[in-house]
Amino acid sequence: MTMITGYKLKDGAFLQADILLTSRDKWMKSSPVPSFKPNESSPSLDEHIVAGLCQKILVVNKHLAVAFAGDVLAIKIAVEVIDDLVKQSSNVSGMRLVDALQADPVLKKANLAVIALIVEGEEIQVSQYGASFGTFNEHFELWVGGTGADHAIEHFDGYPPEAFDVAEDDIVITGTCMALHQFANQLIAEFDDEFESESIANLFGGGYEVLAFYGGRFQKVPNVVYAFAEAEMDAEGILQIDYPKFLLKSTYVGDDLKIRSVEVEQSEDYDLYIPRNDRSFTIAPITRWDETKVDENCQDVKFYGDFLCFIIKVNTQSDSFTIPFIRKYRDSRFFMYEGFIASVSEDEVHIGYSDVFLKELEGTVFDYYGQMKAMALLEKPTV
């Protein structure tokens, strides 16, 4: 089905959504997904297939954005209802939106959840139809819909209350990074566990979108790079970081969402890294969901951007742990200067980590490792 959320972080507002479309019609041809490519022996979903991919967040105008979960036919009808409202007046209130959806005879019986962000006066309001309240604190409130609702609630409940008390200038970046943190963890789990990952097994995932209000309008956040790598920490505390095993870039070209994903493997002679399953997805809005297409070995989307979600699994002498490293860069040039350069051709992969990136990543790893050891000492029983 879907995972959609709408949340307020102080005066900021955000929408999240996945891109997966599923169906009980097992006779249909299954659609590929960006986060993994199963082989013939891979387990599949028990009662569903992946029927396609689409964008489930619709930017209606600069003051109205909507996320949808449910049946595609119902969502298309809901979009038509919203379009009719906007034709009557571009300033649509939350009450008018909900009343119009409730008045439609088809939608009354349909499987549909809608979460809308609406600028009303000087404030952004969250309105919903068929969605559920998730969680809240002094600075935050969350609404959820779809089969992934509980996962979203669990993610945001995992932050300490002080994490939501952010400065006004940091609201957009912090709220976006909170969403990207969740997406990164789910994408890596999907890469590792495929159809048995929690998200795919619960009929959401494959790729994700986040929308925020900035620059005076609602906008989807483009140019996000996800990477998953492993590292070895020896007894002296020296950290050796490998090449990423998986890269994924999410951006937009016009109304289309573009996602490129690639697996990175080390060749048998260990002197060369080669790409596997290098695929570029062109993902249409929900109203054109059947226009999604996939290209192999397409070089149009490059692996640099404005946001980086680097998930690192650190193997120590005794155990292992996995943590996120999330950064917002000024632009793509700073991504390459302060992050890393990833060159992926049809035959080879070259990764160059910057000194700034290695220093910041190592600092994050060692801080977490120190906290983990301190907690272990506190939990150790005394005689």
N, C-alpha and C positions, 0 to 999 in steps of 0.2 A: 504494500500500500504506500505509505508515505511517512515522513517526519516533517512537520512544519512547526515553527515557533514564532511568536511575536513577543518581544520583550522591551521594557523600558529600563534604561540605566540612567538614573537621575533624569536629566532633560533629554537624553538621547533615546532613539528608538531604532529597533532592528527587526528584520525578518530572517529566518533560516528555512531552508528546504533542501531535500535530497532530489534526485533526478529519476529514481527508479519507477517504472510502470510494470505492474505484475498482473497476471491473469490466471484463472483456474482452467483455462482452455489449454490443456497440456499438448493438444495436437498441433498447436502453433509452433512456429520456429522461434527458438529462444534468441533474444537480442544479446549482443555482446555488451559488456560493461567496462568502464575505464579502469577500475581498481584491480582487476585480475582477469586472467584468461585461462579458463579451466581446460584440462585435457580430457580425453575420452574416459579415463578412469575416475575422474573427479566426481564426488557426490553431487547431487542436484537437489533442488527444492522438492519437498515431499508432495505438496498439493498445488503448487503454482509454477509458472514459468515467468522469466523476465520478458515481458511483451514489448518493451521499448524503453526509451529514455526521453525526458522532456524537462523543460524549465517549469517549475511550479510557482514561481514568484512572478507576478505581473506588475510592472510599473505603469499605472494608468495615466498619471500625469505627475507633475513635480510635487503635488501635495497629497497624492493618494497612491498607495502600493498595497498589493494583496497577495497572500499565500493561500494555496488551495491543497486540500487532501480529499481523496474520495474517488468516485467513478468518473472517468473521463467525460462521459456524456453529461453528467450533472455539472461538472466544472465548466464545460462549454456553455451550458445554459446560464450558469452564474455569471460568466464573463459577458454574455449578451445582456443580462439584467444590469450589470454595472455600466456597460457601454451606453445603454438607454438612459441611465441616471445622469451620466456625464454629459450627454447630449442636451439634457434639460437644463443642467447647470454644472459648471466645472467645479463648483464648491459643494462637494457631497459630504454631508454630515454622517457620522457613524449611525445615528438613529435612522436616517433615510436609507442607508445601505442595508441595515439589518431588516428593516420593515419590508423593503423590496424583495429581499431573498425569502423572507417568511411568507410573502404573499404569493410566490410562484407555486402553482399547484403541483408541478413535477418535483421541485426541490423539496417540498414538504415530506415526500416519501423517499427521497434519495439519500444515498450514502455520501455525505458532503460535510467538510469542515472548512471554514473560511476564517482567516485572521487578517485584519486590515489595519494599516497605519494611516491615520488621517490627520492632516494639519487643520486644526480648528482654532482660529484666532492666533494666539501666540504660543499655543501648546500642541503637542502631538498626542493624539488619543489612540488607544488600542481598542478596536471593535472586533467582535467575533460572532460567528454563526456556526453552531455545531462543534465548537472547540471547547477545551476545558481549561480551567485555571490550574496553573502548575505550582508555583512557589513564589514567595516574596520576602523582602526584608525592607529596611528603612529606605534603601536607595534603589530597589530593584523589584520588578514584577514580571512574571512569565506566564504566557498563555501557550497551550500546546494542542496539537491535533495529529491524528494518524496513528499507525501502529508503533511508531518510534517515540511516542510522547513520553513514556516512562524513562527512556534513555536520556532524553533532554533534561528532564527534571533531575535525574540522578547526577548529570554532569554539573549543572549549575548549583545544586545543593552541595557539591564537593568543594566549592570555594568558601574560604572563611569570610565572615561578614565584612571585614575590613577591605577585602578585595574590591567591593562594590563602591567604596567611598573614594572616588577618583576626582581629580581636579577637572574643572570644566573643559579645559583644552585637551584633556586626555580621554574624554568620553568615547569619541568615535573609534579611536585606535584600540582602547581597552575592550569595548564592547565587541569589536570585530575580532580581536585576538581570542576572546573567550569562545566565540563561535568556531574559529579556525582550530583551536585546541581540540574541541570535540570532533571536528571533521577529521583532523589528522589521525587521532587515535582510532577512529572507525575505519578510515581508509587503510591503515596499516594492518588492522585486524582482518579486513577483507582480503588484502593482498596475501596474508599468511594462511587464512582459514577458508577463503572462498565462500561457497554457499553455506558453510557451517559457522561462519562468523555471526555474531549476535545481530548485527544490523541486517544483513542479507536474509538470514533466517527469519527475521521479523519483518521482511518485505519492505525495507527501505535501504538507501545507500547508493553505492556505485559512483557517486560524485555529489558535490554539494554547492549551494549558493548562499551568500549572505548579502543582505541589503541594509544600508544605513542612511540616515538623513545627514547630509553634509553638503556644503556649497549651496545652501538654500533650497535643496531638492532631495527627493529620494533617489538613490543610485545604488546599483549593484556594485559590489567590490570586485574589481578585476585584478588580473596579474598576481595570482597567488601560486606559489611554488611549494609543493610538498616533496619531502625526501625522507627516506628511511635508510639508516646506516647502522652498522655495528662497530663496536670498538672493544679493544682489549686493554685492561688495566693490570699491569704486572705487580709484583710484590713491593716494588719500590714506588708505586703510584704513578708510573709513566703510562700515559694514555696514547694508544695507537688507534687512530680513526681510519676505518676503511672507506672505500668508495661507497656511495649510496647503492643499495640493492634495487631501489625503486624510485623513480621520479615521476611526478605528475604536475602539470601546469594547467591552471584554469584561468581563462580570460574571455573577452567578448569581442566579436566582430559584428557590428551592427546589432541586430536583434538576436543573433545566434550566440549561444555559449559554445566556446571551443575548449576542449580538454584533450591534451596530449599526455599519454602515459607510456613509460618504457621500463622494462626490467633490465638490469645491468648484471652481466655475468663475467667472471674472470676466466680467461681462456686456459687451456691445459698447461701451457708453458708459463703461465703467471706473468707474462710480460705485456699482456694486452687485455683490455676490457671491451666487451662486445655487447651490442644491444640485442634484446629479445622482445618480441611482441611490441614493437614501436607502432602505436596506433593513435590516430587523431580523430576525435569525435566532434562532429558538428551537431549540436543539440538545439532543436527549435523550441520556441515557447509552446505551452500546453495546447494552444489553439491550432498549432501546426505539428502536433507531436509525431505524426507519421512521416515527417520530412527529415528526420534525423538520419545521418549517414556516418560511415566509418571509412577512413583512408589508412592504408598501410604505408609506413616509412615516409611520411610527409614531413618536411622540414620547416613548414611555415611557422609553427609555434616554437619559440625558443625558451629554454629553461632559465629565465631570469625574470624578475618582476618587482613588485612593490612590497609584498609580504612573503616571508619564508616561514614554513612550518617544518622544522627539521626534527624528526623523531630518531633518537639514538638509543640503541640497546647496548649497554655496557656489561661486558663479561669480566668479572673479577676472578680472583683465585678461588673464591668459595661460593659465589652465587652470581646473579645478574639482576639488572634493573633497567627499566625503559622510561625515559623522560622526554618531554617536548622542549624544544628550543625555538621560540617564536619571536620574530623580529619584523618591524616595519622599517623599510628603507625609504630614503627620500625619493628615489627613482631607480630605474633599472641600472643606471651606471653605478650608483652607490651599492646596489645589490652585488654587482660583480667585484667592486673594489673592497667592500666590507664583508661580503658573504663568500660566494664561490662562483667560479666559472664552470659551466657544464656544456661541453660541446658533444652533441650526439649526431653522428652521421650514420649512414646505412651500415657501415662496417665496424666503426670504432666509437668508443666513448672516452672522452678525456675530462677529468675533473681536477680543478685547481682550487684548493682551499686557500683563502687569504689569511695572512697572519692575524688580522683583526678577528676574523671568524674563529680561528682555532683558539685564540686566547679567550674569547667570550664563551665559546662552547666548553672549553676545559674548565673555566671558572664555574659555569653552571653545573657541570657534572660533579666537580669536587665539592661544591657547596651542598648539593643534594646528598652525595655520598657521606659527607660529614654529618649531616642531619640524620641520615639513616642509621649510622653507627651510634650517634648519641641517643636516639630513640631505643635502639637495641639494648644499650646499657641501662637505660631507665626501666625497661621492661624486664631486665634480668632479675630473677628472684634473689633475695638476700637470705643469708643463713641466720 
